[in-house]
Amino acid sequence: MAVVLAGGVVVIMLTTVARSASAGFLHIRLNLSATSDYTSADPALAISPDHDRVAIVWVEGYIQSKTDSRGHVYLRAASESAGGLGNRIAVYTGDESACAFDRAAVAVTGTTAHIAYTVYNPCSTPQYTRLYYQTCSLTSGTCGSSELITSTAASQYPITWVDLAVDENGNPHVVFARYEGAPRVGKIFYAARTGGAWGSSLSVYSTGNNNTPAIAWGGSCAHITWQNKGATLGYIYYRRRCGGVWSAPTPTSLFSSNADTPPYKPDVAAQADRVFVVWSFRYRTDPETYALLYIRSNDNGASFPVGGWREVVTDYDASRYSDFTEYEPAGAEATYLEHLQPSIDLNEDGWPAVVWHTGGVTGTYYSYAISVTTNTVGWNGATLLMESSSGAASVGFGEPISETVPLLHFAYMEMTDSAWDVYYDSSQVYDYLGHIYLPLVLKND
């Protein structure tokens, strides 16, 4: 500001003012992959326990293609205290001889990113699938040597979907789907690294056709959920492992539905004795629509209320209510966006945030808890993050904006003119005042 007194006139010059979000981090939409004509797919996001570090991994095709993401594994990370997103880090570089496939998973402890991914060897006609674990420094941007978790003959036991969590001692735990038989059916396996070495892969469940497992760590337990396709019913299953001991030999059935309305792709989060599992299921077949449900445990996964499903956003008791919010599928052109693919995270108090995608008014939406009781969640409503052909999103809690408003970090896919890219965004609106002040002239009589 400049104040000039001249000839009885006061001239006040106000310059343009811009006030940003939290210092050191750009909470704005950013294209992380920015690789025109190369497909970047299935991003995973993780936040460090102190909320300072954000890490995002994805798989990206090594050939120009709108639909093929087989190839590399990339990582980008940011720090609230250090400021901004770092450069892209090549965790794994693929080609025709061997390529990363399907998706990568990530967790963060301190300044270290823990990453798990599957490699097909050779890429187009795999004879082997190998599951790897690797760590990368979020300060130096360098990655350590890869560690082989397990290897299978692709012709007999191909490995696909993998997820990862890290315990309080910094030990990683993974779950993955392995397919076998004719026709192929998926079985869920688990492995953990202790004492600097990976243990044997242990069967979590092998009956029926099992897909898209997810894992979270909380209360000194590994919490695992997955989708199961039975002969006539579809299920969302849950099982936990505490102190090296599994829960009952058969998993807990959290939800079941008939063959016309199956559930899909659950996700799990755990914190402060609370365990939340979220999933979507086909609500109608004509026209095809989907609903979004969750269930929670208040005793670290020891029990879930029988039929205790509730609807995300409305929090209706889904066991007694059938008029759900209906979300349209994203469309045939969005092959990566099947179903709703919800992702969930919990804050330190065990309050949830969920992100999902939908068709109709195509886009990515999120909602978070503004109140919680023993049995219910008060949600803030469905908020549009991005209106476009976007989705397959992940969500994580950052440092709260205020006592009542969380900071949420997101990673998601979006279709560009040529192919899919991976984007970062957040729930914090950049607070631009953006005013340009003209001189204010006051006559001094």
Beta strands, then each sheet from edge to edge (+ up, - down):
strand 1: 2-6
strand 2: 9-13
strand 3: 30-31
strand 4: 40-47
strand 5: 53-61
strand 6: 71-79
strand 7: 89-92
strand 8: 99-109
strand 9: 112-121
strand 10: 128-137
strand 11: 147-153
strand 12: 159-166
strand 13: 172-180
strand 14: 185-194
strand 15: 197-198
strand 16: 202-205
strand 17: 209-218
strand 18: 221-229
strand 19: 233-242
strand 20: 245-246
strand 21: 252-258
strand 22: 263-271
strand 23: 274-285
strand 24: 288-297
strand 25: 310-311
strand 26: 343-346
strand 27: 352-358
strand 28: 363-372
strand 29: 377-379
strand 30: 383-386
strand 31: 390-397
strand 32: 408-415
strand 33: 420-426
strand 34: 440-443
sheet 1: 1+ 2- 34+
sheet 2: 3+ 33- 32+ 31-
sheet 3: 4+ 5- 6+ 7-
sheet 4: 8+ 9- 10+ 11-
sheet 5: 12+ 13- 14+ 15-
sheet 6: 12+ 13- 14+ 16-
sheet 7: 17+ 18- 19+ 20-
sheet 8: 17+ 18- 19+ 21-
sheet 9: 22+ 23- 24+ 25-
sheet 10: 26+ 27- 28+ 29-
sheet 11: 26+ 27- 28+ 30-
end
